[in-house]
Amino acid sequence: MGPMKPQSQGGARFVVTFVDDYSRYVHVYLIKAKSEVFARFKEYKALVEAQTGRRIRCLRSDNVTGLVSTRH
């Protein structure tokens, strides 16, 4: 979501939200650029897998433009 106006005190202009479909657990990250989404997902994935002992098996997206990357 974004860009937000005004930006946050830390300079964030966008919000990325991850929701666990089973538990409805929600985690929100404030980011400065859309290019940060993959890094925030990796943080979220590590957090969830450490807390639950389970792996994320499926990722769904709202297909927002500008998030497609060739990085793996």
C-alpha positions as CSV (number, residue, x, y, z in Angstrom):
1,M,0.0,0.0,0.0
2,G,1.3,3.5,-0.7
3,P,2.9,5.8,-1.3
4,M,1.7,7.4,2.0
5,K,1.6,11.1,2.5
6,P,3.0,12.3,4.7
7,Q,5.8,9.7,5.1
8,S,6.5,8.2,8.5
9,Q,9.1,9.8,10.8
10,G,11.5,7.1,9.7
11,G,10.9,8.0,6.0
12,A,8.7,5.0,5.1
13,R,6.3,5.6,2.3
14,F,4.8,2.1,1.8
15,V,3.3,-0.6,3.9
16,V,3.6,-4.4,3.3
17,T,1.4,-6.7,5.2
18,F,1.8,-10.5,5.6
19,V,-1.2,-12.5,6.8
20,D,-1.2,-16.2,7.8
21,D,-4.4,-17.6,6.3
22,Y,-4.7,-20.3,9.0
23,S,-4.1,-18.3,12.2
24,R,-5.0,-14.9,10.8
25,Y,-1.7,-13.7,12.3
26,V,-0.8,-10.3,10.7
27,H,2.6,-8.7,10.5
28,V,3.1,-5.2,9.0
29,Y,6.3,-3.6,7.8
30,L,6.8,0.0,7.0
31,I,9.2,0.4,4.1
32,K,10.8,3.2,2.2
33,A,10.7,1.6,-1.3
34,K,8.9,-1.3,-2.9
35,S,12.3,-2.8,-3.6
36,E,12.4,-3.7,0.2
37,V,9.5,-6.1,0.0
38,F,11.5,-9.2,-0.7
39,A,13.9,-8.5,2.2
40,R,11.0,-8.0,4.5
41,F,9.4,-11.2,3.3
42,K,12.6,-13.1,4.1
43,E,12.5,-11.6,7.6
44,Y,8.9,-12.5,8.1
45,K,9.6,-16.1,6.8
46,A,12.5,-16.6,9.2
47,L,10.4,-15.3,12.1
48,V,7.4,-17.4,11.4
49,E,9.4,-20.6,10.7
50,A,11.4,-20.1,13.9
51,Q,8.3,-19.5,16.0
52,T,6.2,-22.3,14.6
53,G,8.8,-24.9,13.5
54,R,6.9,-25.1,10.2
55,R,7.8,-23.9,6.7
56,I,5.7,-21.5,4.7
57,R,4.4,-23.7,1.8
58,C,2.4,-21.2,-0.2
59,L,2.6,-17.4,-0.9
60,R,-0.3,-15.5,-2.3
61,S,-0.1,-11.9,-3.6
62,D,-2.6,-9.2,-4.6
63,N,-0.5,-8.9,-7.8
64,V,0.4,-5.3,-7.1
65,T,2.6,-3.9,-10.0
66,G,6.2,-3.1,-9.4
67,L,7.0,-6.1,-7.2
68,V,8.1,-8.6,-9.8
69,S,11.8,-9.4,-9.5
70,T,14.3,-11.7,-11.1
71,R,16.2,-12.1,-7.8
72,H,15.8,-15.4,-6.0
